[in-house]
Amino acid sequence: MSESSPVQPAVGGPVLFSERLRLRPVTLDDTAAVQSYRGRDDVVRYLTHDPLSLDATRARMRVSVEHWRRYPADWFNANFAAELPAGGAESDGKRVPGAGRVIGDLRAWNLELDASGPATESADVFWIGYAFHPDMQGKGYAREAAARMVRWLFDERSARELRAIAWTPNTASIMLLEKLGFRIFRELPAELEEHPKKLPAVHLRLMRSDWAAAQHKHATRQSTSRTQTEES
Ligand SMILES: CC(C)(COP(=O)(O)OP(=O)(O)OC[C@H]1O[C@@H](n2cnc3c(N)ncnc32)[C@H](O)[C@@H]1OP(=O)(O)O)[C@@H](O)C(=O)NCCC(=O)NCCS
């Protein structure tokens, strides 16, 4: 796809609500907001790309919008904007009027970004990734957004396994993933790393069966504590 080819904003695609956030397909209008964090050294330190200029961000957004235009599909590359809705998120799935502030973005994919082919060995195995604006880190937003996307993948996209890669010094990301139930299944020493950053890396995964068991345990715990409150 040429960078100058006209790309319409994605109109379809899922809109996901969490307690405080709305996740929706990215559009070209998100370029400045995304560049405000993906253009920063401290944000890209453990990402595979260098700080992005406005033009480079726009090119990246065009690719993401193109992917959404092909959605729904079994093989996809889904880039969500995480937005603080102007009027607050609604958990019943209704659209909140008015533009909100984009504070981060997340991606789930089983198809390579350049659409050249599968990124995993099976359509029910996905990679996930994310980046948030430093002003909005340390508030639990990234975890909340990632948890919502994970639920979407398991509940609505029939995922069997989710995977993520983090460079070992990226403790914030590894902690986030472990709090979601991901576990390390592979450790790569720096010398095996193909990326010029040459950092050691870990691969983490979350199996559908483990996620479902954790959801069941959580629901049981909540119902027990509700019963105890009612009885007291
Ligand atoms: C990785 C990244 C998304 C993590 O962001 P984060 O804001 O630290 O992650 P979380 O949303 O899980 O927030 C966790 C913190 O919020 C705090 N917090 C505050 N309010 C909270 C709430 N309501 N719920 C949950 N946590 C809350 C937690 O206590 C925790 O702080 P702690 O780490 O001091 O214990 C962020 O560092 C980032 O964008 N990095 C750059 C890009 C990147 O590296 N991406 C990953 C590549 S593998």
The ligand as an SDF file (V2000), in Angstrom:
LIG
                    3D

 48 50  0  0  0  0  0  0  0  0999 V2000
    3.8480   -1.3110   29.7280 C   0  0  0  0  0  0  0  0  0  0  0  0
    2.9290   -0.1830   30.1570 C   0  0  0  0  0  0  0  0  0  0  0  0
    1.6970   -0.1600   29.2680 C   0  0  0  0  0  0  0  0  0  0  0  0
    2.5290   -0.4070   31.6160 C   0  0  0  0  0  0  0  0  0  0  0  0
    1.7520    0.7050   32.0430 O   0  0  0  0  0  0  0  0  0  0  0  0
    1.3420    0.8910   33.5920 P   0  0  0  0  0  0  0  0  0  0  0  0
    0.5440    2.1150   33.6780 O   0  0  0  0  0  0  0  0  0  0  0  0
    2.5580    0.7480   34.4310 O   0  0  0  0  0  0  0  0  0  0  0  0
    0.4740   -0.4100   33.8340 O   0  0  0  0  0  0  0  0  0  0  0  0
   -0.8570   -0.6180   34.6760 P   0  0  0  0  0  0  0  0  0  0  0  0
   -2.0310   -0.1080   33.9730 O   0  0  0  0  0  0  0  0  0  0  0  0
   -0.8570   -2.0850   34.9850 O   0  0  0  0  0  0  0  0  0  0  0  0
   -0.6850    0.2280   35.9850 O   0  0  0  0  0  0  0  0  0  0  0  0
   -0.0870   -0.3820   37.0950 C   0  0  0  0  0  0  0  0  0  0  0  0
    0.0900    0.5960   38.1980 C   0  0  0  0  0  0  0  0  0  0  0  0
   -1.0700    1.4000   38.3750 O   0  0  0  0  0  0  0  0  0  0  0  0
   -1.3970    1.4240   39.7910 C   0  0  0  0  0  0  0  0  0  0  0  0
   -2.8270    1.6930   39.8920 N   0  0  0  0  0  0  0  0  0  0  0  0
   -3.3360    2.8890   40.2700 C   0  0  0  0  0  0  0  0  0  0  0  0
   -4.6730    2.8380   40.1980 N   0  0  0  0  0  0  0  0  0  0  0  0
   -5.0080    1.5910   39.8010 C   0  0  0  0  0  0  0  0  0  0  0  0
   -6.2480    0.9560   39.5370 C   0  0  0  0  0  0  0  0  0  0  0  0
   -7.4250    1.5860   39.6760 N   0  0  0  0  0  0  0  0  0  0  0  0
   -6.2360   -0.3390   39.1100 N   0  0  0  0  0  0  0  0  0  0  0  0
   -5.0710   -0.9950   38.9610 C   0  0  0  0  0  0  0  0  0  0  0  0
   -3.8570   -0.4310   39.1830 N   0  0  0  0  0  0  0  0  0  0  0  0
   -3.8330    0.8670   39.5940 C   0  0  0  0  0  0  0  0  0  0  0  0
   -0.9500    0.0780   40.2640 C   0  0  0  0  0  0  0  0  0  0  0  0
   -0.7500    0.0560   41.6560 O   0  0  0  0  0  0  0  0  0  0  0  0
    0.3340   -0.1130   39.4960 C   0  0  0  0  0  0  0  0  0  0  0  0
    1.3840    0.5910   40.1060 O   0  0  0  0  0  0  0  0  0  0  0  0
    2.6910   -0.1760   40.6040 P   0  0  0  0  0  0  0  0  0  0  0  0
    3.3400   -0.7130   39.3520 O   0  0  0  0  0  0  0  0  0  0  0  0
    3.4960    0.8830   41.2690 O   0  0  0  0  0  0  0  0  0  0  0  0
    2.1900   -1.2570   41.4980 O   0  0  0  0  0  0  0  0  0  0  0  0
    3.6440    1.1870   30.0590 C   0  0  0  0  0  0  0  0  0  0  0  0
    4.7910    1.1580   30.8540 O   0  0  0  0  0  0  0  0  0  0  0  0
    4.0330    1.5770   28.6310 C   0  0  0  0  0  0  0  0  0  0  0  0
    3.2140    2.0620   27.8520 O   0  0  0  0  0  0  0  0  0  0  0  0
    5.3140    1.3820   28.2880 N   0  0  0  0  0  0  0  0  0  0  0  0
    5.8430    1.7600   27.0100 C   0  0  0  0  0  0  0  0  0  0  0  0
    5.4410    0.8110   25.9090 C   0  0  0  0  0  0  0  0  0  0  0  0
    5.7970   -0.6340   26.2250 C   0  0  0  0  0  0  0  0  0  0  0  0
    6.8670   -0.9130   26.7520 O   0  0  0  0  0  0  0  0  0  0  0  0
    4.8760   -1.5390   25.8860 N   0  0  0  0  0  0  0  0  0  0  0  0
    5.0330   -2.9570   26.1630 C   0  0  0  0  0  0  0  0  0  0  0  0
    5.9560   -3.6260   25.2260 C   0  0  0  0  0  0  0  0  0  0  0  0
    6.1910   -5.3290   25.7120 S   0  0  0  0  0  0  0  0  0  0  0  0
  1  2  1  0
  2  3  1  0
  2  4  1  0
  2 36  1  0
  4  5  1  0
  5  6  1  0
  6  7  2  0
  6  8  1  0
  6  9  1  0
  9 10  1  0
 10 11  2  0
 10 12  1  0
 10 13  1  0
 13 14  1  0
 14 15  1  0
 15 16  1  0
 15 30  1  0
 16 17  1  0
 17 18  1  0
 17 28  1  0
 18 19  1  0
 18 27  1  0
 19 20  2  0
 20 21  1  0
 21 22  1  0
 21 27  2  0
 22 23  1  0
 22 24  2  0
 24 25  1  0
 25 26  2  0
 26 27  1  0
 28 29  1  0
 28 30  1  0
 30 31  1  0
 31 32  1  0
 32 33  2  0
 32 34  1  0
 32 35  1  0
 36 37  1  0
 36 38  1  0
 38 39  2  0
 38 40  1  0
 40 41  1  0
 41 42  1  0
 42 43  1  0
 43 44  2  0
 43 45  1  0
 45 46  1  0
 46 47  1  0
 47 48  1  0
M  END
$$$$
